[in-house]
């Protein structure tokens, strides 16, 4: 599962963030906090790392109050799809080896 480290998904929380964004495309910081049950500092730390890798983009949205919008990038979509594909292949390999289907 070396690919997880190469794609910036070594931490389970980063993979959870990326899978969430793959499904939703974008999310408010506050929604990620609640839905993924992460602390604000923990989420910021993971988002910073993912943004440095070019996998997500954070933008400040000014409306009735300031908010942070997190969007998956094209690179992020490709990367998480590669991981999902690899995990799917690994599951099939395990099923074949153990005789379960």
Long-range contacts (C-beta under 8 A, 24 or more apart in sequence): 1-86, 1-90, 3-82, 3-83, 3-86, 4-83, 7-53, 7-55, 7-79, 7-80, 7-82, 7-83, 8-49, 8-50, 8-53, 8-55, 8-79, 9-79, 9-80, 9-83, 11-46, 11-49, 13-38, 13-42, 13-43, 13-46, 14-46, 14-49, 14-50, 15-80, 15-83, 17-43, 17-46, 17-47, 17-50, 17-56, 17-70, 18-50, 18-55, 18-56, 18-72, 18-76, 18-79, 18-80, 18-83, 19-80, 19-84, 21-56, 21-70, 21-71, 21-72, 21-76, 21-80, 22-72, 22-77, 22-80, 22-81, 22-84, 25-71, 25-72, 26-69, 26-70, 26-71, 26-72, 27-69, 27-70, 28-67, 28-68, 28-69, 28-70, 29-58, 29-67, 29-68, 29-69, 29-70, 30-67, 32-70, 50-76, 55-79, 55-80
